[in-house]
Amino acid sequence: MEGYYRDNGNYTSFKVNSIAYTKLHKREQYRRKYGFTAPYLLYPNRIIHDCDIKVSHYNFLNYTRMERLDESSIIKGNKNVALKHFVFPAFVDVQNWAFHVMEFARNKGFHLL
């Protein structure tokens, strides 16, 4: 979803209440409620595995925008200056494990600092 939004400034080009729009909306509702499983290729043995993306991680990746520093715009001087842009977060496998740990703790009644 974030790739389309990044390129077009909205989540879909489908007309509201069209069949395609309704299917997309239902799919996103399901993923935002239950999470998402995506295949990925594991190197070096080239076996395809499933990656379980938890609900909070899916929402974070597809619907959260954050400010990111544009490192190519840094101007050093008496006062360092740079541009920031609002972008979607990148998928990092360590984040995926962190979201798994957070969900486990929440389900067991534990607290994380």
GIZIJO-V523518 format. One line per field, one symbol per residue. psi: psi as a letter, one per 40 degrees, with the letter a starting at -180 (. if undefined). burial: b if it has 16 or more other ideal C-beta (glycine too) atoms within 10 Angstrom, else e. Layout:
psi->???
burial->???
//
This chain:
psi->dddddddeeieieihheidddddddddddddedeaihiiihhieefhhihhhhidddddddeehiihhhgdeehhiadhhiiiiihiiiihhdddddddddddddddeeiii.
burial->bbeeeeeeeeebeeeeeeeeeeeeeeebeebeeebbeeeeeeeeeeeeeeeebbeebbbbbbeeeeeeeeeeeeeeeeeeeeeeeeebeeeeeeebeebeeeeeeeeeeeeee
//
